[in-house]
C-alpha cells in the first residue's frame, strides 16, 4: 500500500479544486526578531545602537499574505532604518512556497541624514520570489516556521505571534 506525503496530497487537492491549498500548520501570524550585532566604540567606551531586524509574516488559508520587514543598522554612528511591506498571494508546491506581491513598498530613513542615500518612500519590485519552507519544533519544543533560499541570504526562523 502506498502512503502519500502531505505535499503530494496538497498538490493533488490544488489541481482538482483549482484553489490554493495551504498547509494548516503554515497559516497564522509569525514573527522573527533578531539582534545582529552590538557595535562597541573603543574611543568613547560606549555602544552604538543594536543592529537587527523584525519581520512579521501573516499567512491565510486562502493564500493571502502580508510581510513587514524592519531592518536597523548602524555604521560609524550613522543609524539607518528600512521598512519593507509586501502584500499579495502565495502558493505552496511541496516544500516550495512562492510569494506573488501585488503591492510592495519600502521606506528608508537615516538618523540626522547621515547616510549618503537620501531618505525615501517608494514602490519596490513585485516580482515573485520562492523559498523553501518547513514547520517544526525548536530544541525547546517551540513551534517554528523556517524559510530559506530565494532572496533570503540566511535561513530565517519565525515563531508564532502570541
C-alpha positions as CSV (number, residue, x, y, z in Angstrom):
1,X,0.0,0.0,0.0
2,X,1.3,3.5,-0.9
3,X,1.3,6.3,1.6
4,X,1.2,9.8,0.2
5,X,3.1,12.7,1.7
6,X,1.2,15.8,2.8
7,X,3.0,17.7,0.0
8,X,1.6,15.2,-2.6
9,X,-1.9,15.5,-1.2
10,X,-1.7,19.3,-1.3
11,X,-0.6,19.2,-4.9
12,X,-3.4,16.8,-5.9
13,X,-6.0,18.8,-4.0
14,X,-4.9,22.1,-5.5
15,X,-5.1,20.6,-9.0
16,X,-8.6,19.3,-8.6
17,X,-10.0,22.1,-6.5
18,X,-8.5,24.9,-8.5
19,X,-7.9,26.9,-5.4
20,X,-4.8,27.4,-3.3
21,X,-4.4,24.7,-0.7
22,X,-2.3,25.9,2.2
23,X,-1.0,23.6,4.9
24,X,-2.8,24.4,8.2
25,X,0.5,24.4,10.1
26,X,1.8,27.2,7.9
27,X,-1.0,29.6,8.4
28,X,-1.3,32.3,11.0
29,X,0.9,35.2,12.2
30,X,4.7,34.7,12.5
31,X,7.5,36.9,13.8
32,X,11.3,36.9,13.5
33,X,13.2,39.1,16.0
34,X,17.0,39.1,15.7
35,X,19.8,41.3,17.1
36,X,22.6,41.0,14.6
37,X,25.4,42.9,16.4
38,X,26.2,45.4,19.1
39,X,29.0,47.7,17.9
40,X,31.5,48.8,20.6
41,X,33.2,52.2,20.1
42,X,36.6,51.9,21.8
43,X,37.2,55.7,21.5
44,X,34.1,56.6,23.5
45,X,33.8,53.5,25.6
46,X,30.1,53.2,24.6
47,X,27.9,51.0,22.5
48,X,26.2,52.0,19.3
49,X,22.6,51.2,18.5
50,X,21.9,47.5,18.2
51,X,21.6,46.3,14.6
52,X,18.8,44.0,14.0
53,X,15.6,43.1,12.2
54,X,12.0,42.3,12.9
55,X,10.0,40.5,10.3
56,X,6.2,39.9,10.6
57,X,4.6,37.5,8.3
58,X,0.8,36.7,8.1
59,X,-0.3,33.8,6.0
60,X,-4.0,32.9,5.5
61,X,-5.7,29.7,4.5
62,X,-6.9,31.5,1.3
63,X,-3.3,32.0,0.1
64,X,-3.1,35.7,1.0
65,X,0.0,37.1,2.8
66,X,1.3,40.3,4.3
67,X,5.0,40.6,5.1
68,X,6.5,43.5,7.0
69,X,10.3,43.6,7.3
70,X,12.0,46.2,9.5
71,X,15.8,46.4,9.5
72,X,18.1,48.7,11.5
73,X,21.8,49.1,11.0
74,X,24.5,51.4,12.4
75,X,27.8,52.1,10.7
76,X,30.2,54.8,12.0
77,X,27.4,56.1,14.3
78,X,25.0,56.6,11.4
79,X,21.8,54.6,12.1
80,X,19.7,53.6,9.1
81,X,16.2,52.1,9.1
82,X,14.4,50.3,6.3
83,X,10.8,49.1,6.4
84,X,9.5,46.9,3.6
85,X,5.9,45.9,3.2
86,X,4.7,43.2,0.8
87,X,1.0,42.3,0.3
88,X,-0.2,39.6,-2.1
89,X,-0.8,35.9,-2.7
90,X,1.2,32.8,-2.1
91,X,1.1,29.2,-3.3
92,X,2.7,26.1,-1.9
93,X,4.1,23.3,-4.0
94,X,5.6,20.6,-1.9
95,X,8.4,22.3,0.2
96,X,8.4,25.4,-2.0
97,X,6.3,28.5,-1.3
98,X,6.1,31.2,-3.9
99,X,5.1,34.7,-2.9
100,X,3.5,37.0,-5.5
101,X,3.3,40.5,-4.2
102,X,0.6,42.8,-5.6
103,X,1.9,45.7,-3.5
104,X,5.4,46.3,-2.3
105,X,6.7,49.5,-0.7
106,X,10.0,50.5,1.1
107,X,10.7,53.4,3.4
108,X,14.3,54.3,4.1
109,X,15.5,56.7,6.8
110,X,18.8,57.7,8.3
111,X,19.1,59.5,11.6
112,X,20.2,63.1,11.1
113,X,20.5,62.3,7.4
114,X,24.0,60.9,7.9
115,X,23.8,58.3,5.1
116,X,24.7,59.1,1.5
117,X,21.4,57.6,0.3
118,X,18.6,60.2,0.7
119,X,15.5,59.3,2.7
120,X,12.8,57.8,0.5
121,X,9.4,56.2,0.4
122,X,8.8,54.3,-2.8
123,X,7.3,51.3,-4.5
124,X,9.7,48.4,-5.0
125,X,9.6,45.2,-7.1
126,X,6.6,43.0,-7.1
127,X,8.4,40.1,-8.8
128,X,7.5,36.7,-7.4
129,X,10.0,35.0,-5.1
130,X,10.3,31.4,-3.9
131,X,11.6,30.0,-0.7
132,X,11.8,26.5,0.8
133,X,9.6,26.2,3.9
134,X,9.3,23.9,6.9
135,X,7.3,23.9,10.1
136,X,8.8,22.1,13.0
137,X,9.8,22.3,16.7
138,X,12.9,24.0,18.1
139,X,15.2,22.5,20.7
140,X,12.9,23.8,23.5
141,X,9.8,22.4,21.8
142,X,8.6,25.8,20.4
143,X,6.8,25.9,17.0
144,X,8.9,27.4,14.2
145,X,8.4,28.3,10.5
146,X,11.7,28.2,8.6
147,X,12.2,29.9,5.3
148,X,15.4,29.6,3.2
149,X,16.6,30.1,-0.3
150,X,15.3,32.6,-2.8
151,X,16.1,36.2,-1.7
152,X,16.9,35.1,1.8
153,X,20.7,35.1,2.4
154,X,20.4,33.3,5.8
155,X,17.8,30.8,7.0
156,X,15.0,32.8,8.6
157,X,13.3,31.2,11.6
158,X,9.9,32.6,12.7
159,X,7.9,31.8,15.8
160,X,4.1,32.2,16.2
161,X,2.8,35.6,17.3
162,X,1.1,35.1,20.7
